[in-house]
Amino acid sequence: MSRSHLKYRNRPTGGYSSVKEARRAAELRLLERAGKIMGLREQVPYVLIPNQYKGDKLLERAVTYVADFVYEDMAGDTVVEDVKGVRTDAYIIKRKLMLWTQGIAIRET
């Protein structure tokens, strides 16, 4: 178990980072089977800032955001969803970068 799980009192469940995330995954699978959403994917990475190089030398590694769930709603819109307990400073910055660089507003549950 990682330190973040201990720090934020998350309890890993069924391969998910928290009980809340496991519950939401089950809900989304039911919605997909019922035809209410489609194309459900989990742990989808987005590059927010690419690797930074000077010549062949890597100066800074990429900044990425990993969405808990991504799916299409009935209107055909892509929904990027994050199950949140604690909104860390790093998450808030990544949420803002997702909107700015990808044009995607993260839905928090």
N, C-alpha and C positions, 0 to 999 in steps of 0.2 A: 504494500500500500504506500502510495507516495505521500510526501509531507502535506501537499495541498488537501488531500482527503482528510488527513488528521486535523489540519488547521481549520478547515471549514466544516468539519464534522460530517462530511459525506460518507455514506456507507456503500461501497461498490456492491452492485447487485446484478446478477445475470449477465455479466460482461459489460455493464454500463457503469459510469462514474458515480451514479447515485441512484437511490430508490426512485426519486422524482423522474430522472431521465429514463429509467427502465419502464416506469408506468407510461410515460409519454410515448415511448417507442411502441408499446403494446397498443395504445390508443390509435396511433397513426397506422399501424398494420391493420387494425380493424377498419379504419376509414378507407384504407386502400382496397381491402377485400370488398367493402360495400360500394366501391366505385365513386366515393366522395373526393378522393385525391388519387394521383397516379405518379408513378416514377419515384417512389420513396427511396432515398439514398441516405446513408448514415456516414458520419465522420468525413465530410467533404471538405478538402483543403482549398483555400483561395490564397493566391499570392497577392499581398497588399503592396509590398515594396520588394522588387527583385534584388538578387545579389548585387552588390556594388564592387566593381573591379577597378583597379588602376593597372592597365596592361593585363598581364596574366595573374596579378596578385589580387586575391580576394581581400577586400577591405572590410566589408560588412556582409553578413549573411542576410538572406531574405527574411522578411517579416511575413508570416502567414497567419491566417485565421482558419480554424477548423470548425465548420458548422456541425452541430449535433445532427440536424436533419435538413434535407432539402427535398422538396416535392413540388408537383404542379397541382394547383387548386382547380376547381371546376371551371373557372374563367380562363384557364390556361396560363395563369401567372405563376412564376417561380416563387416559391416561399422558402426562405432561409430562416431556420428556427434554431434558437439556442435555449436550452433549459437552464435557467439561472437560479442560483441561490444567493450568491454574493457577486456583486458587480465590482470587480477589481478595477484599479486604474488602468491596467494593461488591457482589460476587456473593453473598457469604455473607449480607449484610443482606437482599438481595432474595430469596434462598432462604427466609429466615425470614419475611419479609413475605408471600410466596406462601402459606406454610402458614397464617399467621395470618389474612390477609384473604380468601383464596380457598379455604382448606381443602385445598390441593394440595401434596403433598410431591413435589418435583422428583426425578426419577430421573437420577442422574449416570452417564454412561458414559465 
